[in-house]
Amino acid sequence: MREEEENKKCLKDLRLTDPRDDKKRIEETKGGLLKDSYKWVLDNPDFRRWRDNDQSRLLWIKGDPGKGKTMLLIGIINELEQQLRSDQSTNKPSILSYFFCQGTDSRLNNVTAVLRGLIYLLIEQEPSLISHVRKKHDHAGQQLFEDANASVALSKIFEDMLHDPTLTSAYIIIDALDECETGLQQLLDVVSTSLRVKWIVSSRNKHEIEQQLSLDDSRTRLSLELKHNAEQVSHVVDQYIDDRVPRLAQLRHDSGVQDQVRDLMRRKANGTFLWVALVFKELETVESWDALDVLEEIPTGLEDLYNRTIQQIRQRQRKDPEFCLLVLSAATLAYRPLRLVEIGVLSGLPKEIFRVTKNVERIVGMCGSFLTIRDDYVYLIHQSAKDYLSEKARDTIFPSGSGHAHHSIFSRSLQAMHETLQRNIYKLRHPGLSIDEVNIPDPDPLAVVQYSCVYWVDHLREGGQFQSDLDGRTVYQFIQKCFLYWLEALSLLRNMSEGVLSIIRLESLLR
């Protein structure tokens, strides 16, 4: 019984995210998986070679932004899961583990997060593999997954797992290698040296990734830009358009306009799923008689589409452009997707707006092709949107520079925590309760400052540390008044380890 409890605690400490939940969220955010959108790859010679030839251990799927790489991998995962379920009766069942890197979320864009996710899914399917984690977890506890050497320790654990005799066969899939912003080199080392299992990885066309993967007879590339594959992708994009056009509510009873919209979208799509998805998002808001005119106005290409969205934001009335740019600035610089209640405060929207969630929702909706809302979280629609806002539109989004915008988020975070944090904020009758026994109040008084509690020091650092003596005094006053309240909040948010790192970073800044 004690052994079972220790295993549960170890698995709980290991879990940063469940990649199965990430997969489901991505599918739903993108409007669901169209089965025909990935079926073509199952007959692709490069994929079949990887699947059928024991000597072929690695398949790298590469393509430009918006070409549907993530949904393609989700389709492959679904097919493999179905195949593995039918193989359960064999003596040597295979295991499938996967991870979706997301550059827009600092919790999911580093080598440590990838390894934690892959190891977690392996253990979920083959519980005996937890012994490799327990060897070190029994001594280090949760710090094994969070300290400065976490990625090194996890790499060794992962390698040991792949050589465990109980793991006779395994498939490992990683989406968006190029969005692994911390430790990419180390992750590529893991992929290129662990060829006992079969790998599928995807990324944009990055020379450094191709160079590190050292493609040879056992390692295959599948480029979505090659003529035959590009034709397949374009065909699937056309099918996607055919599937979505009849779903436009305002066109449901006008087959003539449907046909015209379908034909025009096919001519302008250029084989880019994301462009099509963003155009459908815009068409959902226009009247049927305006649909063709709007579609004619929309440029081809993602960058031109993003340029148009910025122009539309600038042309809005009164203070709407200012509010949209504030929200876009916060969403672009945030280390994770923000809740509506968080982005309202951290962006600097007026109180009469951010105090009403529906108002914030309307401002986010005005940001067009850049943002989407799911379960009260605000997400950048795609990594390409973040790249555009950070680079091409930086003078518009950050007129005083990104450092100044980081500093503004730091200042608003400190103010929000000053106004919110207090002793025993959850009104616990027994402060000695285990965190697992704590019931979160509804409404949660920490909801508005959850992000701020974890990341305020990071924004201070990115904002150029202390921009004036006033900053130093403000931080000193916060520490003097709210330090214990802050630690209590971090504990309730299960982020005490992040608090320790924040204190270390703050001490470094003060020096």
Solvent accessible surface area in square Angstrom, and as a share of the most:
residue,aa,sasa,rsa
1,M,177,0.79
2,R,184,0.67
3,E,107,0.48
4,E,86,0.39
5,E,91,0.41
6,E,47,0.21
7,N,42,0.22
8,K,118,0.50
9,K,108,0.46
10,C,0,0.00
11,L,36,0.18
12,K,102,0.43
13,D,15,0.08
14,L,0,0.00
15,R,105,0.38
16,L,68,0.34
17,T,19,0.11
18,D,13,0.07
19,P,0,0.00
20,R,98,0.36
21,D,80,0.41
22,D,11,0.06
23,K,23,0.10
24,K,125,0.53
25,R,48,0.18
26,I,13,0.07
27,E,33,0.15
28,E,73,0.33
29,T,48,0.28
30,K,74,0.31
31,G,52,0.50
32,G,35,0.34
33,L,41,0.21
34,L,42,0.21
35,K,122,0.52
36,D,72,0.37
37,S,12,0.08
38,Y,8,0.03
39,K,72,0.31
40,W,31,0.11
41,V,0,0.00
42,L,28,0.14
43,D,106,0.55
44,N,7,0.04
45,P,93,0.59
46,D,38,0.20
47,F,4,0.02
48,R,116,0.42
49,R,91,0.33
50,W,0,0.00
51,R,81,0.30
52,D,93,0.48
53,N,62,0.32
54,D,103,0.53
55,Q,132,0.59
56,S,0,0.00
57,R,49,0.18
58,L,0,0.00
59,L,0,0.00
60,W,1,0.00
61,I,0,0.00
62,K,31,0.13
63,G,0,0.00
64,D,56,0.29
65,P,40,0.25
66,G,5,0.04
67,K,34,0.14
68,G,15,0.15
69,K,22,0.09
70,T,31,0.18
71,M,30,0.13
72,L,9,0.04
73,L,0,0.00
74,I,0,0.00
75,G,0,0.00
76,I,0,0.00
77,I,0,0.00
78,N,42,0.22
79,E,38,0.17
80,L,5,0.02
81,E,47,0.21
82,Q,113,0.50
83,Q,68,0.30
84,L,11,0.06
85,R,159,0.58
86,S,82,0.53
87,D,45,0.23
88,Q,106,0.47
89,S,108,0.69
90,T,71,0.41
91,N,150,0.77
92,K,143,0.61
93,P,53,0.34
94,S,20,0.13
95,I,17,0.08
96,L,6,0.03
97,S,0,0.00
98,Y,5,0.02
99,F,1,0.01
100,F,3,0.01
101,C,3,0.02
102,Q,29,0.13
103,G,1,0.01
104,T,28,0.17
105,D,6,0.03
106,S,34,0.22
107,R,98,0.36
108,L,11,0.05
109,N,13,0.07
110,N,30,0.15
111,V,7,0.04
112,T,27,0.16
113,A,1,0.01
114,V,0,0.00
115,L,0,0.00
116,R,16,0.06
117,G,1,0.01
118,L,0,0.00
119,I,0,0.00
120,Y,19,0.07
121,L,3,0.02
122,L,0,0.00
123,I,5,0.03
124,E,67,0.30
125,Q,80,0.35
126,E,46,0.21
127,P,90,0.56
128,S,60,0.39
129,L,0,0.00
130,I,13,0.07
131,S,54,0.35
132,H,27,0.12
133,V,0,0.00
134,R,29,0.11
135,K,134,0.57
136,K,82,0.35
137,H,9,0.04
138,D,81,0.42
139,H,166,0.74
140,A,48,0.38
141,G,22,0.22
142,Q,78,0.35
143,Q,89,0.40
144,L,9,0.05
145,F,1,0.00
146,E,44,0.20
147,D,62,0.32
148,A,105,0.81
149,N,100,0.51
150,A,3,0.03
151,S,17,0.11
152,V,97,0.55
153,A,15,0.11
154,L,0,0.00
155,S,22,0.14
156,K,109,0.46
157,I,3,0.02
158,F,1,0.00
159,E,50,0.23
160,D,48,0.25
161,M,0,0.00
162,L,1,0.00
163,H,104,0.46
164,D,18,0.09
165,P,115,0.72
166,T,76,0.44
167,L,2,0.01
168,T,66,0.38
169,S,43,0.28
170,A,4,0.03
171,Y,22,0.09
172,I,0,0.00
173,I,2,0.01
174,I,0,0.00
175,D,6,0.03
176,A,10,0.08
177,L,0,0.00
178,D,30,0.15
179,E,28,0.12
180,C,3,0.02
181,E,100,0.45
182,T,86,0.50
183,G,28,0.27
184,L,37,0.18
185,Q,108,0.48
186,Q,50,0.22
187,L,0,0.00
188,L,3,0.02
189,D,58,0.30
190,V,15,0.08
191,V,0,0.00
192,S,11,0.07
193,T,103,0.60
194,S,2,0.02
195,L,39,0.20
196,R,101,0.37
197,V,4,0.02
198,K,16,0.07
199,W,0,0.00
200,I,0,0.00
201,V,0,0.00
202,S,0,0.00
203,S,0,0.00
204,R,44,0.16
205,N,65,0.33
206,K,77,0.33
207,H,130,0.58
208,E,95,0.43
209,I,1,0.00
210,E,49,0.22
211,Q,123,0.54
212,Q,47,0.21
213,L,0,0.00
214,S,62,0.40
215,L,44,0.22
216,D,81,0.42
217,D,122,0.63
218,S,28,0.18
219,R,34,0.13
220,T,9,0.05
221,R,93,0.34
222,L,0,0.00
223,S,7,0.05
224,L,4,0.02
225,E,69,0.31
226,L,100,0.50
227,K,158,0.67
228,H,105,0.47
229,N,6,0.03
230,A,36,0.28
231,E,94,0.42
232,Q,51,0.23
233,V,7,0.04
234,S,44,0.28
235,H,103,0.46
236,V,2,0.01
237,V,1,0.01
238,D,33,0.17
239,Q,53,0.24
240,Y,23,0.09
241,I,0,0.00
242,D,45,0.23
243,D,46,0.24
244,R,39,0.14
245,V,0,0.00
246,P,54,0.34
247,R,135,0.49
248,L,6,0.03
249,A,68,0.53
250,Q,51,0.23
251,L,1,0.00
252,R,134,0.49
253,H,179,0.80
254,D,58,0.30
255,S,80,0.52
256,G,41,0.40
257,V,27,0.16
258,Q,19,0.08
259,D,71,0.37
260,Q,95,0.42
261,V,0,0.00
262,R,47,0.17
263,D,72,0.37
264,L,12,0.06
265,M,0,0.00
266,R,101,0.37
267,R,173,0.63
268,K,28,0.12
269,A,3,0.02
270,N,112,0.57
271,G,7,0.06
272,T,12,0.07
273,F,38,0.16
274,L,15,0.07
275,W,2,0.01
276,V,0,0.00
277,A,35,0.27
278,L,4,0.02
279,V,1,0.00
280,F,0,0.00
281,K,67,0.29
282,E,37,0.17
283,L,1,0.00
284,E,100,0.45
285,T,112,0.65
286,V,29,0.16
287,E,89,0.40
288,S,29,0.19
289,W,185,0.65
290,D,55,0.28
291,A,1,0.01
292,L,46,0.23
293,D,87,0.45
294,V,20,0.12
295,L,0,0.00
296,E,112,0.50
297,E,112,0.50
298,I,0,0.00
299,P,38,0.24
300,T,63,0.37
301,G,33,0.32
302,L,25,0.13
303,E,83,0.37
304,D,70,0.36
305,L,1,0.01
306,Y,4,0.01
307,N,61,0.31
308,R,35,0.13
309,T,5,0.03
310,I,8,0.04
311,Q,81,0.36
312,Q,70,0.31
313,I,2,0.01
314,R,118,0.43
315,Q,138,0.61
316,R,101,0.37
317,Q,123,0.55
318,R,208,0.76
319,K,124,0.52
320,D,36,0.19
321,P,23,0.14
322,E,91,0.41
323,F,22,0.09
324,C,0,0.00
325,L,37,0.18
326,L,46,0.23
327,V,0,0.00
328,L,0,0.00
329,S,14,0.09
330,A,2,0.01
331,A,13,0.10
332,T,4,0.02
333,L,25,0.12
334,A,7,0.05
335,Y,46,0.18
336,R,17,0.06
337,P,15,0.09
338,L,3,0.02
339,R,56,0.21
340,L,2,0.01
341,V,52,0.30
342,E,0,0.00
343,I,1,0.00
344,G,0,0.00
345,V,20,0.12
346,L,3,0.01
347,S,1,0.01
348,G,29,0.28
349,L,5,0.02
350,P,43,0.27
351,K,91,0.39
352,E,127,0.57
353,I,22,0.11
354,F,45,0.19
355,R,169,0.62
356,V,74,0.43
357,T,54,0.32
358,K,139,0.59
359,N,41,0.21
360,V,0,0.00
361,E,60,0.27
362,R,159,0.58
363,I,10,0.05
364,V,3,0.02
365,G,57,0.55
366,M,32,0.14
367,C,0,0.00
368,G,29,0.28
369,S,9,0.06
370,F,0,0.00
371,L,3,0.01
372,T,26,0.15
373,I,57,0.29
374,R,64,0.23
375,D,111,0.58
376,D,87,0.45
377,Y,52,0.20
378,V,4,0.03
379,Y,35,0.13
380,L,20,0.10
381,I,38,0.19
382,H,41,0.18
383,Q,22,0.10
384,S,11,0.07
385,A,0,0.00
386,K,37,0.16
387,D,37,0.19
388,Y,13,0.05
389,L,0,0.00
390,S,42,0.27
391,E,93,0.42
392,K,132,0.56
393,A,7,0.05
394,R,131,0.48
395,D,117,0.60
396,T,24,0.14
397,I,6,0.03
398,F,13,0.06
399,P,114,0.72
400,S,78,0.50
401,G,33,0.31
402,S,52,0.33
403,G,26,0.25
404,H,96,0.43
405,A,15,0.12
406,H,17,0.08
407,H,27,0.12
408,S,22,0.14
409,I,5,0.03
410,F,3,0.01
411,S,46,0.29
412,R,69,0.25
413,S,0,0.00
414,L,1,0.01
415,Q,102,0.45
416,A,9,0.07
417,M,0,0.00
418,H,46,0.21
419,E,116,0.52
420,T,28,0.16
421,L,10,0.05
422,Q,90,0.40
423,R,195,0.71
424,N,49,0.25
425,I,8,0.04
426,Y,13,0.05
427,K,142,0.60
428,L,34,0.17
429,R,220,0.80
430,H,123,0.55
431,P,115,0.72
432,G,80,0.77
433,L,66,0.33
434,S,53,0.34
435,I,56,0.28
436,D,88,0.45
437,E,104,0.46
438,V,24,0.14
439,N,128,0.66
440,I,114,0.58
441,P,44,0.28
442,D,140,0.73
443,P,117,0.73
444,D,29,0.15
445,P,50,0.31
446,L,0,0.00
447,A,27,0.21
448,V,42,0.24
449,V,0,0.00
450,Q,30,0.13
451,Y,1,0.00
452,S,1,0.01
453,C,0,0.00
454,V,11,0.06
455,Y,23,0.09
456,W,1,0.00
457,V,0,0.00
458,D,9,0.05
459,H,0,0.00
460,L,0,0.00
461,R,98,0.36
462,E,81,0.36
463,G,3,0.03
464,G,52,0.50
465,Q,83,0.37
466,F,58,0.24
467,Q,93,0.41
468,S,56,0.36
469,D,116,0.60
470,L,108,0.53
471,D,11,0.06
472,G,28,0.27
473,R,129,0.47
474,T,42,0.25
475,V,4,0.02
476,Y,137,0.52
477,Q,96,0.43
478,F,0,0.00
479,I,54,0.27
480,Q,126,0.56
481,K,124,0.52
482,C,0,0.00
483,F,63,0.26
484,L,133,0.66
485,Y,67,0.26
486,W,1,0.00
487,L,39,0.19
488,E,47,0.21
489,A,1,0.01
490,L,0,0.00
491,S,46,0.30
492,L,21,0.10
493,L,28,0.14
494,R,135,0.49
495,N,44,0.22
496,M,79,0.35
497,S,25,0.16
498,E,51,0.23
499,G,1,0.01
500,V,77,0.44
501,L,60,0.30
502,S,0,0.00
503,I,62,0.31
504,I,98,0.50
505,R,59,0.22
506,L,11,0.05
507,E,82,0.37
508,S,72,0.47
509,L,17,0.09
510,L,110,0.55
511,R,222,0.81
